[in-house]
Amino acid sequence: MFVSEKQGFARSPITVFTKPWQSLSPAELVDQVYEMGVDGVELPVREGFQVDPVKISEDLPSVAKLFEKRGLKIYSVATVLSSEAIRACGDAGVPILRTMLPLRPGMPYLENVEQFRETCREFSSVAESCGVSIGLQNHCDSFACSALSIIHAIEPLSDVAVSAVLDLGHTGLEGEREDIAIDIAWSRLSMVNLKNALRFSDGKDERGEVIWNRTWVPGKEGYTSWRKAVCELARRKFAKPICLTAEYKDNSQKVLKGDDVLPVIKEDIAYLKELMAEYYK
């Protein structure tokens, strides 16, 4: 974790979502993350990745130990919510299990929210006993998409068991200002995701209406101002994880993976560190 030499208070640990490096072995992934110069990771627990959901109970704690040997930590995992996953996170010392709230076609918004709340209530006791927070993240398109929507969804739930993961790339797409989104989520905020995006016109439909698409770009290039976001987080002395989601597309709209991601994520890590050094004083 970065610490201000002048003031002595802890800055946010910087983490990286390791989804682009599915093919690496756990040991290779740890080595690569260590070379990036960050504090840890968000680990996808999905079929074909370093930890498979079927073996999460045994594999997540063992992979966490590999990271710990290099002075790194798994700060969050992205996986399907279940009692087994929550217990595995607790055993591995992972504080956040990140999830999202899908908006199912044909189902009213509030019914989707209530269904999510019922799921969280089902798992609240085990989450509290394991010291794990179910972190609800906003996502554009067919998910609860804004800071306001995730706070609305989790407001009646246990603040020990359920928290807010604010993705400022998606709030940028939805038009929420950085400081306002942070303020809305602040009372339940357990982690911030940083990435960046742009919308672009992608032809027209049969009526002549413009079709809008989006692309994921480096941190300096999108709608979301990382500078404004870090300034606001530093003003509030936010010291919880900031996760760089390592999501980028090339000019042909192909998602970057593997080694192709490394130059861009390293540039974004350097930029975030620069901003933190400027504002966390």
C-alpha positions in Angstrom: 0.0 0.0 0.0 1.3 3.5 -0.8 1.9 5.7 2.2 2.3 9.5 2.2 5.8 10.2 3.6 4.7 13.7 4.6 1.4 13.0 6.2 1.7 9.3 7.1 -1.9 8.3 6.2 -2.5 5.3 4.0 -3.4 5.9 0.4 -5.7 3.6 -1.6 -4.0 0.3 -2.6 -3.9 0.1 -6.4 -5.2 -3.2 -7.9 -5.6 -4.6 -11.3 -8.4 -6.8 -12.7 -6.6 -9.8 -14.1 -9.2 -10.9 -16.7 -7.0 -10.2 -19.7 -4.4 -12.8 -18.6 -6.6 -16.0 -18.5 -3.9 -18.2 -20.0 -1.2 -17.6 -17.4 -0.6 -20.0 -14.6 -1.2 -18.7 -11.1 2.6 -18.4 -10.5 3.1 -16.6 -13.9 0.2 -14.2 -13.0 1.7 -13.3 -9.7 5.1 -12.6 -11.3 3.5 -10.4 -13.9 1.4 -8.4 -11.4 4.5 -7.9 -9.2 6.3 -6.4 -12.2 3.5 -4.0 -12.7 4.3 -2.3 -9.3 0.8 -2.5 -7.9 -0.5 -3.7 -4.5 -2.7 -6.6 -5.6 -5.5 -7.7 -7.8 -9.1 -8.4 -8.4 -9.2 -12.0 -9.5 -11.9 -13.4 -11.8 -13.1 -16.8 -10.5 -14.5 -18.2 -13.6 -14.2 -21.4 -15.7 -10.8 -21.5 -17.5 -9.2 -19.0 -15.2 -6.5 -19.4 -12.5 -9.3 -20.3 -10.0 -12.3 -22.3 -11.3 -15.6 -21.8 -9.4 -15.8 -25.6 -9.0 -12.5 -25.6 -7.0 -12.8 -22.2 -5.3 -12.7 -23.6 -1.8 -9.3 -25.2 -2.2 -7.7 -23.1 -5.0 -8.6 -19.5 -3.9 -6.7 -19.7 -0.6 -3.7 -21.4 -2.2 -3.5 -18.7 -5.0 -3.9 -16.0 -2.3 -0.8 -17.4 -0.6 1.2 -17.1 -3.8 0.3 -13.4 -4.0 1.1 -12.9 -0.3 4.6 -14.4 -0.8 5.4 -11.5 -3.2 3.8 -8.9 -0.9 0.6 -8.7 -2.9 -3.0 -9.3 -2.0 -6.3 -10.4 -3.6 -8.5 -7.5 -2.6 -11.6 -8.7 -4.5 -12.9 -11.5 -6.6 -15.4 -11.4 -9.4 -17.6 -14.5 -9.4 -21.1 -15.8 -8.9 -22.5 -15.2 -5.5 -22.8 -18.3 -3.4 -22.2 -19.5 0.2 -19.2 -21.5 -1.0 -17.6 -18.5 -2.8 -18.1 -16.3 0.3 -16.5 -18.8 2.6 -13.6 -19.3 0.2 -13.1 -15.5 0.2 -13.1 -15.5 4.0 -10.6 -18.4 4.1 -8.3 -16.6 1.6 -8.6 -13.2 3.3 -10.4 -11.6 0.3 -12.6 -8.8 1.7 -14.9 -8.2 -1.4 -16.9 -10.4 -3.6 -17.9 -8.2 -6.5 -21.2 -8.7 -8.3 -23.7 -6.8 -10.5 -27.4 -6.4 -10.7 -28.7 -7.5 -14.1 -31.9 -6.0 -15.5 -33.8 -8.9 -17.0 -35.8 -8.2 -20.1 -39.5 -7.9 -19.5 -39.1 -7.6 -15.7 -39.8 -4.2 -14.1 -36.8 -2.4 -12.7 -38.0 -2.5 -9.1 -38.7 -6.3 -9.3 -35.1 -6.8 -10.5 -33.9 -4.8 -7.5 -36.1 -6.7 -5.0 -34.8 -10.0 -6.4 -31.2 -8.8 -5.9 -32.0 -7.8 -2.4 -33.6 -11.1 -1.6 -30.4 -12.9 -2.9 -28.2 -10.7 -0.7 -30.4 -11.3 2.4 -30.0 -15.0 1.8 -26.2 -14.7 2.0 -25.9 -11.8 4.5 -25.3 -14.0 7.6 -22.5 -16.0 6.0 -20.9 -12.9 4.5 -20.9 -11.2 8.0 -19.5 -14.3 9.7 -16.7 -14.6 7.1 -15.8 -10.9 7.1 -16.6 -10.6 3.4 -18.6 -7.8 1.7 -20.9 -8.4 -1.3 -19.8 -5.5 -3.4 -22.5 -4.3 -5.9 -20.9 -2.7 -9.0 -22.7 -0.5 -11.5 -22.5 -1.3 -15.2 -24.0 0.3 -18.2 -26.6 -1.2 -20.6 -28.6 -4.1 -19.1 -27.5 -3.6 -15.5 -28.1 -1.2 -12.6 -25.9 1.5 -14.1 -25.4 4.5 -11.9 -24.2 5.3 -8.4 -27.7 6.2 -7.5 -29.0 2.8 -8.7 -26.6 0.8 -6.7 -27.1 2.8 -3.5 -30.9 2.5 -4.0 -30.5 -1.3 -4.4 -28.4 -1.9 -1.3 -29.8 0.8 1.0 -32.1 -1.5 3.1 -29.5 -4.2 3.3 -26.9 -4.9 6.0 -24.0 -2.4 5.6 -21.7 -5.0 7.0 -22.6 -7.6 4.4 -23.3 -5.5 1.3 -21.3 -2.5 0.0 -21.0 -0.3 -3.1 -18.3 -0.8 -5.8 -18.3 2.4 -7.9 -17.2 2.0 -11.5 -16.4 5.5 -12.7 -15.9 4.4 -16.3 -19.5 3.3 -16.4 -20.8 6.4 -14.6 -19.0 8.5 -17.2 -20.9 6.7 -19.9 -24.1 7.3 -18.0 -23.4 11.0 -17.5 -22.8 11.1 -13.7 -20.2 13.6 -12.7 -17.3 12.2 -10.8 -17.6 14.0 -7.5 -21.4 13.5 -7.5 -21.1 9.8 -8.1 -18.6 9.5 -5.4 -20.7 11.5 -3.0 -23.8 9.4 -3.7 -22.0 6.1 -3.1 -19.8 7.3 -0.3 -21.6 6.0 2.7 -21.3 2.4 1.5 -18.2 2.7 -0.8 -15.8 -0.3 -0.5 -13.9 0.0 -3.8 -13.6 2.2 -6.8 -13.0 0.9 -10.4 -11.2 3.1 -12.8 -11.3 2.7 -16.6 -12.4 4.9 -19.4 -14.7 4.9 -22.4 -15.9 6.9 -25.4 -19.1 6.6 -27.5 -18.9 6.9 -31.3 -21.4 6.9 -34.1 -21.4 3.5 -35.8 -23.5 3.9 -38.9 -27.3 4.4 -39.1 -30.3 2.2 -38.9 -33.0 1.7 -41.5 -34.7 4.9 -40.3 -31.6 7.0 -40.6 -31.0 7.2 -36.9 -27.4 7.2 -35.7 -26.3 3.9 -34.0 -24.0 4.6 -31.0 -21.3 2.2 -29.9 -18.7 2.5 -27.2 -15.0 1.7 -26.9 -12.7 1.4 -23.9 -9.6 3.6 -24.0 -6.6 4.6 -21.8 -7.3 6.6 -18.7 -6.4 10.0 -20.1 -8.7 9.7 -23.1 -12.3 9.0 -22.1 -15.3 10.7 -20.6 -14.3 10.1 -17.0 -11.8 12.5 -15.6 -9.4 10.4 -13.5 -7.9 13.7 -12.2 -11.2 14.9 -10.9 -12.0 11.4 -9.4 -8.7 11.1 -7.6 -8.9 14.7 -6.4 -12.3 14.0 -4.8 -11.2 10.6 -3.3 -8.1 12.2 -1.8 -10.1 15.1 -0.4 -12.2 12.5 1.4 -9.1 10.5 2.4 -10.4 7.4 0.6 -8.0 4.6 1.5 -9.8 1.5 0.1 -8.9 -0.2 -3.1 -8.8 1.5 -6.5 -9.0 -1.2 -9.2 -7.8 -0.6 -12.7 -10.0 -2.9 -14.8 -7.5 -3.3 -17.7 -10.3 -3.1 -20.3 -9.2 -1.7 -23.7 -10.1 -2.1 -27.3 -8.1 -1.4 -30.5 -9.2 0.6 -33.5 -11.1 -2.4 -34.9 -13.0 -2.8 -31.7 -11.2 -5.9 -30.7 -10.7 -6.4 -27.0 -7.1 -6.4 -26.0 -5.8 -9.5 -24.2 -2.5 -10.9 -22.8 0.7 -9.1 -23.7 -1.2 -6.5 -25.8 -2.7 -5.1 -22.6 0.6 -4.6 -20.8 1.8 -1.3 -22.4 -1.5 0.4 -21.9 -2.1 -0.8 -18.3 1.4 0.2 -17.3 0.8 3.6 -18.7 -2.5 3.9 -16.7 -0.8 2.6 -13.5 1.9 5.3 -13.9 -0.8 8.0 -14.5 -2.8 6.9 -11.5 0.3 7.0 -9.3 1.1 10.4 -10.6 -2.3 11.7 -9.7 -2.2 10.1 -6.3 1.2 11.7 -5.6 -0.3 15.0 -6.5 -3.5 14.9 -4.5 -2.8 12.6 -1.6 -0.8 15.1 0.4 
